[in-house]
Amino acid sequence: RETEQTMGAAPSRQEASTASSPTGDGRVEPTALSASTPSDTANQAQSKRAPAPHVFREIVAGENVADIAALEDQVSKGIFLAGKTKKYWVDERTRHNCFMLFPRGLHITWSEDPKYWTWHPLKEGSDAEAGIETVALQNVCWLEVQ
C-alpha cells in the first residue's frame, strides 16, 4: 500500500505503527497495528478539524486569551491583536496568514496635529471593530510612517 503525504506532514499514528507479517509464500506485507485509547479518540476527533494556521500559536502568544482553541475557530473571521491595532485572519481558500495594520498602531509623524491629519471612527464593520479609527492626510509635503 502506498501512502500519499504532503511535504512536512508527519505520518498518521496508524501509518507510523505498522509491522510486517509473513504471507505464507515468503513475501512480507505490512500489517497495521491499532490500539484505541481515550487519548487516541480525542486525537482522531481533533484531526478532523483543519490544521492550525502556520505559526498560529506564536502570532497570538502575546494576547491575553483563556482559550486558544476558541481563537483558532475565529481566525477565518479575524482576530484583533495588540489592543485593536492589528487584525489577523487566515484566508479560507489558501490558508495563508493575513494581517491588517490600523493607523493607531503605527508611528505617524505629526499624527496628532489636526493641520495635517484628521482621525475618523471606522464606519463600516461590526461592534467588535468599535474604537478603531482611520486617518486622513490633510496637507503635507511628505509622509513618514515607521
C-alpha positions as MATLAB code, in Angstrom:
seq = 'RETEQTMGAAPSRQEASTASSPTGDGRVEPTALSASTPSDTANQAQSKRAPAPHVFREIVAGENVADIAALEDQVSKGIFLAGKTKKYWVDERTRHNCFMLFPRGLHITWSEDPKYWTWHPLKEGSDAEAGIETVALQNVCWLEVQ';
ca = [
       0.000    0.000    0.000;
       1.393    3.389   -0.948;
       0.788    6.370    1.266;
       0.497    9.896   -0.112;
       1.934   12.627    2.110;
       2.349   16.332    1.683;
       5.674   17.971    2.353;
       6.203   18.479    6.063;
       3.312   16.253    7.123;
       4.025   13.540    9.630;
       2.664   10.056    9.031;
      -0.514    9.204   10.875;
      -0.300    7.103   14.008;
      -1.638    4.145   12.043;
       0.976    4.555    9.303;
       3.756    5.051   11.818;
       2.844    1.914   13.762;
       2.934   -0.749   11.061;
       4.570   -4.114   11.377;
       5.431   -6.778    8.829;
       3.791  -10.192    8.730;
       4.702  -13.163    6.571;
       2.070  -14.136    3.993;
       2.966  -17.815    3.906;
       4.549  -17.655    0.445;
       7.765  -15.959    1.560;
       6.518  -12.413    0.950;
       6.140   -9.922    3.750;
       3.229   -7.479    3.770;
       2.743   -4.572    6.143;
       0.061   -5.011    8.781;
      -1.421   -2.031   10.621;
      -1.410   -2.198   14.395;
      -4.090   -0.272   16.205;
      -4.820    0.192   19.866;
      -7.605    2.598   20.734;
      -7.291    4.611   23.916;
      -9.326    7.632   25.056;
      -6.492    9.961   24.014;
      -6.417    8.312   20.564;
     -10.135    9.011   20.180;
      -9.584   12.662   21.146;
      -6.681   12.903   18.675;
      -8.854   11.462   15.896;
     -11.631   13.961   16.621;
      -9.120   16.808   16.659;
      -7.507   15.640   13.409;
     -10.845   16.060   11.585;
     -10.541   19.796   12.260;
      -8.488   21.866    9.853;
      -4.874   22.129   10.998;
      -3.884   25.263   12.882;
      -2.630   28.045   10.618;
       1.126   28.418   10.162;
       2.739   29.741   13.392;
      -0.739   30.493   14.812;
       0.309   29.996   18.447;
       3.296   32.308   18.021;
       1.129   35.012   16.435;
      -1.439   35.010   19.265;
       1.072   34.276   22.057;
       1.137   37.863   23.335;
      -2.639   38.095   23.635;
      -4.420   37.670   26.964;
      -6.718   34.804   25.993;
      -8.043   31.966   28.133;
      -8.835   29.549   25.291;
      -6.517   29.466   22.266;
      -8.721   26.797   20.629;
     -11.621   29.285   20.627;
      -9.386   31.812   18.839;
      -8.476   29.164   16.301;
     -12.188   28.801   15.477;
     -12.490   32.587   14.927;
      -9.387   33.021   12.788;
     -11.241   32.884    9.453;
     -13.358   35.881   10.535;
     -10.438   37.753   12.047;
      -8.881   38.298   15.441;
      -7.898   41.700   16.800;
      -4.388   41.839   18.244;
      -2.351   44.346   20.260;
      -5.260   46.390   21.577;
      -7.051   46.528   18.215;
      -4.045   47.996   16.423;
      -3.786   44.889   14.204;
      -6.177   42.363   12.730;
      -5.125   38.820   11.878;
      -7.050   36.291    9.808;
      -6.434   33.235    7.663;
      -7.663   33.119    4.084;
     -10.004   30.123    3.925;
      -9.076   29.213    0.357;
      -5.282   29.445    0.537;
      -4.799   29.008    4.327;
      -2.356   31.962    4.200;
      -1.930   34.274    7.186;
      -3.174   37.833    6.574;
      -2.603   40.980    8.615;
      -4.096   44.468    8.643;
      -2.293   47.259   10.482;
      -4.502   50.062   11.783;
      -3.146   53.636   11.924;
      -3.140   53.884   15.742;
      -0.625   51.027   15.791;
       1.819   52.986   13.623;
       4.051   55.902   14.482;
       2.873   58.571   12.050;
       4.778   61.847   12.088;
       2.575   64.731   13.282;
      -0.436   62.405   13.515;
      -1.940   64.369   16.414;
      -1.700   67.724   14.647;
      -5.122   68.492   13.065;
      -3.441   70.756   10.484;
      -2.031   67.617    8.877;
      -4.241   64.679    9.893;
      -7.917   64.068   10.605;
      -8.984   60.992   12.567;
     -12.364   59.334   11.933;
     -14.050   56.319   13.534;
     -14.278   53.288   11.254;
     -17.837   53.397    9.902;
     -18.132   50.001    8.292;
     -17.811   46.888   10.362;
     -19.095   45.037   13.362;
     -19.380   46.020   17.020;
     -16.012   44.327   17.561;
     -14.476   46.996   15.327;
     -15.800   49.836   17.508;
     -12.961   52.049   18.655;
     -10.894   51.568   15.511;
     -10.010   54.776   13.728;
      -8.968   55.688   10.220;
      -6.859   58.715    9.426;
      -6.948   61.161    6.527;
      -3.926   63.144    5.412;
      -4.719   66.857    5.018;
      -1.841   68.802    3.526;
       1.806   67.851    3.889;
       4.706   67.543    1.518;
       5.925   64.142    2.774;
       4.604   61.079    4.537;
       6.691   59.286    7.134;
       5.367   56.090    8.706;
       7.519   53.934   10.970;
];
